[in-house]
Amino acid sequence: MSLITIVTQGDERILEQITKQLNKLIDVIKVVDLTENDYVERETALVKIHTRAEDRAEAFRIIEIFRARIVDSTPTTYTVEITGDAQKVEALINQLRPLGLKELVRSGRIAIARDDAKAAGDHKRRQVVVEAK
């Protein structure tokens, strides 16, 4: 079983059409709209930046401020991993851009429903957006 998160925008008619189309797919078991619930949303990005000797300290400072981490380092590049909401990821990218972005990969947003505080002890599994075979 796989779970797929789809983030989309539209009026009520468009969202209803998207849900109907997803439910028509053979492998789809269940579609859940998280907009009516509390949910946790995150995005991950890997950013490869040019790092000249004079820019390495500045790059490291920016990375620390955003609580990102360097996952690979060469004499001329840092590869940075960041996880957070889309605005945090975008803000880090904007701060690193003047240093020279070499490559960028973003996961897109993923989400999962939050359990109610009183139901958290029930350990019930919540499904996220699309459940497929």
Buried (B, 14 or more C-beta within 10 A) or exposed (E): EEBEBBEEEEEEEEBEEBBEEBEEEEEBEEBBEBEEEEBEBBBBBBBBBBBEEEBBEBBBEBBEEBEBEBEEEEEEBBBBBBBBEBEBBBBBBEBBEEBBEBEBEBEEBBBBBBBEEEEEEEEEEEBBBBBBE
